[in-house]
């Protein structure tokens, strides 16, 4: 069964045109990482789709995927737990929101506590 297209992004970046004189200009997307003082991160607690177990989710990071993975690895190491980095979010297993917020504030990030 074919995948249903819901947006132009589902085409994978292709451009279709019937204009014979059309010339595609590639737009470079520079995903430069902002300075930690300019970052506005949010710390959430989440239990959805995790079998009732709590996970700490950090969102709002603006920068390259490599820098996000590096930050996620550092947080997992400091907390001594597992986790993942996907869809622009850092997911840490367990309720480590306060500890993670202190670590990130120590690194110069602005972290906002979201939720209860």
N, C-alpha and C positions, 0 to 999 in steps of 0.2 A: 504494500500500500504506500502510495506517495505521501511525503510529508506536506502538510498544508502550510502554505506561505502566509504569514501574518504581517510581515513588514518587508521593506526592501533589504534589510540586513540579512534576511533569510536566503537571499540570492548569493551570498558569499562575496559581496563586493563587486559583482559584475555590473556593467553598464550596458544597456541595450539602447540602440538608437537607429532610426530609419534614415537619418540625415547622412548623406554620403560625405559631407564635408566635416563631420563631427570628429574632433580630436580630443581624446581623453587626457586630462591633466591629473596626474596622481597627486594627491594631497598627503604630504608627510605628516604623520601623527607623532609628534614628539611627546613622549610620556615622561617628561622630566620630573624627578621627585622634588617636591617642595621641601623647604627647610622645616625641621620639626616645629619651630615656633609658629609657622604658618599653617600647620596641619590642625584640623578640627576633627578629632576622633570621637566616637561614641562607643560606650561599653554597655552591652546588653546581656541579660541572662535569657537563655532559650531552652525550652523543653520539647519543642515540636519535632516530631519525627525522630526522636532519639530514645524511644522506649521508656519514657519517663525520667531519663537521666538529664541532669542539668549541664549546659555548656555555656561558656562565656564567649560572646561574639563581639569582635572589634570591627567597626565599620567606619567609613569616611576617609580612608587612606588615599592620598592623591600622589601617584608616582608610578614607577615601573613595577612590573610583576616581580622582578628579581629582588628589588628592595623590599617589597611586601613579604616575599618568602623569607628573606633574611630577618626581618622584624618578627615574623611569626615563629621562626626557629629559635630566636633569642628568647621570646616569651615562653615557649614550650620548655626550653632548657631551664630558665629561671624558676618556673613553676614545678618542674619535674614531672610533667604529664604529657600526654599525647595531644594531638590536634591536627588541624589541616588548614590550608590556605586555598580558598577557591571562591570564585565569583567576586573578587575584590574584598573578601572578608577573611579575618583570622578567627578560626574557631578553636577554642581551647577546652579540653574536656574538664568538667567540674566547675564549681563556683569559686573562681579566682578573680572576680571582678575588682575587688578592693586592692589586692596585691598587684594586679596588672596595671591598674590606674596609677598606683604609686611608682611602679617601674617606668611607665611611659612619661609621667610627670618629671621624674628624675632625668629622663633623656631629653626633656624640653618640649614634649608634646602637650597640647591642650586636650584633655580628655573629659568628656561629659558623661555623667552617669545617667543612663536612660532606663526607665522602668523601676519597679519596686525594689 
